[in-house]
Amino acid sequence: MRFHDLRHGAATLALAAGADMKVVQAMLRHSSITVTMDTYTTVLPEIALAAAEATAKLIPRDPAPQHGLEANGQRESNGQRC
């Protein structure tokens, strides 16, 4: 195993553990965040998924109304079947 492989493995594990990309850039002493991001965002697509899910949780949502139920949970009495 080469030194570079160990370095890459350490960066990958740090990102998988939730380390910020800027921290990994500093750890690897990359000249710019772009180098780090170009290398490691393709290695760990689950990081992108986790970021998208975290962002989605920030969006407030009203619970979807249940079809055919009034606010008190009783069926509507209009005679229609759902």
C-alpha positions in Angstrom: 0.0 0.0 0.0 1.3 3.4 -0.9 1.4 6.5 1.3 -1.1 8.2 -1.1 -3.5 5.3 -0.6 -3.4 5.8 3.2 -3.9 9.5 2.8 -6.8 9.0 0.5 -8.3 6.4 2.9 -7.9 8.8 5.9 -9.7 11.6 4.0 -12.5 9.3 2.9 -13.1 8.0 6.4 -13.0 11.6 7.8 -15.7 12.6 5.3 -17.8 9.5 6.0 -17.6 10.4 9.7 -19.0 13.8 9.0 -15.9 16.0 8.8 -16.4 19.2 7.0 -14.8 19.4 3.5 -12.8 22.5 4.5 -11.3 20.5 7.4 -10.3 17.7 5.1 -8.8 20.2 2.7 -6.6 21.6 5.5 -5.7 18.0 6.7 -4.5 17.1 3.2 -2.9 20.6 2.6 -4.7 21.0 -0.7 -4.1 24.4 -2.3 -7.9 24.9 -2.8 -11.2 23.5 -1.7 -11.9 22.7 -5.4 -9.2 20.1 -5.5 -10.6 18.4 -2.4 -14.2 18.6 -3.6 -13.4 17.3 -7.1 -11.7 14.3 -5.6 -13.9 13.3 -2.7 -17.5 14.2 -3.7 -17.3 11.6 -6.4 -15.9 9.0 -3.9 -18.7 9.4 -1.4 -22.0 10.1 -3.2 -23.8 9.4 0.1 -22.3 12.7 1.4 -24.4 14.5 -1.3 -27.4 12.4 -0.3 -27.0 13.2 3.3 -26.7 16.9 2.5 -29.8 16.8 0.4 -31.7 15.0 3.2 -30.5 17.5 5.8 -31.6 20.4 3.6 -35.0 18.8 3.0 -35.5 18.6 6.8 -35.2 22.3 7.1 -38.2 22.9 4.9 -41.4 23.2 7.0 -44.2 21.1 5.7 -47.8 20.8 6.7 -49.0 17.2 7.2 -50.9 16.0 4.2 -54.7 15.9 4.8 -56.1 12.4 4.8 -58.5 11.9 2.0 -62.1 11.4 3.1 -61.5 12.3 6.8 -62.6 15.5 8.5 -60.4 17.3 11.0 -61.8 15.2 13.8 -61.0 12.0 12.1 -64.6 11.1 11.2 -65.7 10.2 7.6 -67.4 12.8 5.6 -71.1 12.2 5.2 -71.5 13.2 1.6 -72.1 9.6 0.5 -69.1 9.3 -1.7 -66.7 6.4 -1.4 -63.0 7.0 -1.3 
